Amino acid sequence: QVQLVESGGGSVQAGGSLRLSCAASGHTFSRWCMGWFRQAPGMEREGVAIIYTAGGTLSVADSVQGRFAISRDNATNTVYLQMNSLKPEDTAMYYCAADRTYCGLRAQLYDYWGQGTQVTVSS
């Protein structure tokens, strides 16, 4: 049973930083694609950043380029999202996702999801 558990969300002022973690269990994830997505109220789920295998970052959304960084620790099956210079428009529920074969930013193609962690950025 694949499980993804996110943590690290919270409330922060604009310009601040947060680090999200996603702990994965139930499989060996070293060869899977894993990623972070976010969804604001009334909006579609948006791909933020994807990482694969040995840690090569495949995709980062233009809206977070230069501010967010994704990384993974295959020894602990954990994926991180370091978020710097946060803006109010980054406010959303952030989700971790994993897939054996797909490595892109299209949310509907991921098989496994966590429950999400809320990030709120105030101006």
BELURQUI-V268761 format. One record per pair of residues at least 24 apart in sequence whose ideal C-beta (glycine too) atoms are under 7 Angstrom apart, sorted by sequence separation. I is the first residue (numbers start at 1). GAP is how many residues later the second one is. D is the distance in Angstrom with one decimal. If there is no record, write none. Layout:
i/gap/d
I/GAP/D
I/GAP/D
This chain:
i/gap/d
2/24/4.2
1/25/4.8
2/25/5.4
93/25/5.4
94/25/5.4
92/27/6.2
51/28/6.5
91/28/6.3
90/29/6.4
91/29/5.2
91/30/5.0
90/31/5.1
49/32/6.4
48/33/6.9
88/33/5.0
36/34/6.3
87/34/6.1
88/34/6.7
86/35/4.6
88/35/4.9
34/38/6.4
30/44/4.3
61/44/6.7
34/45/4.7
36/45/4.6
58/45/5.3
59/45/6.6
59/46/5.2
29/48/5.0
40/51/6.4
52/51/5.2
25/52/6.5
40/52/4.3
24/53/4.3
39/53/5.7
50/53/5.8
23/54/6.7
38/54/3.9
39/54/5.3
50/54/6.7
23/55/5.4
38/55/6.6
50/55/6.4
22/56/6.6
38/56/4.8
21/57/5.9
22/57/4.4
36/58/6.1
37/58/4.8
47/58/2.9
21/59/5.6
47/59/6.9
20/60/6.7
36/60/6.1
37/60/5.8
47/60/6.2
19/61/6.1
20/61/4.2
34/62/6.9
35/62/5.2
45/62/4.3
19/63/5.2
20/63/7.0
34/63/6.9
34/64/4.8
18/65/5.0
17/66/6.2
32/66/5.2
33/66/5.3
17/67/4.7
32/67/6.4
18/68/6.7
32/68/5.6
17/69/6.6
29/69/6.4
33/69/6.3
15/70/6.1
16/70/5.3
33/70/3.7
37/70/5.3
15/71/6.7
14/72/6.3
14/73/5.8
12/74/5.8
14/74/5.9
20/74/5.8
22/74/3.4
24/74/6.2
9/85/6.3
6/88/6.7
6/89/6.9
6/90/5.0
4/92/4.7
22/92/6.1
4/94/6.1
2/96/6.8
20/97/6.2
18/101/6.2
14/107/5.7
4/108/6.0
6/108/4.6
9/108/3.3
14/108/6.7
4/109/6.5
5/109/5.8
6/109/6.8
8/109/6.2
9/109/4.8
11/109/4.5
12/109/5.8
13/109/5.5
14/109/5.2
2/110/4.7
4/110/3.6
6/110/6.1
7/110/6.1
9/110/4.9
6/111/4.1
11/111/6.8
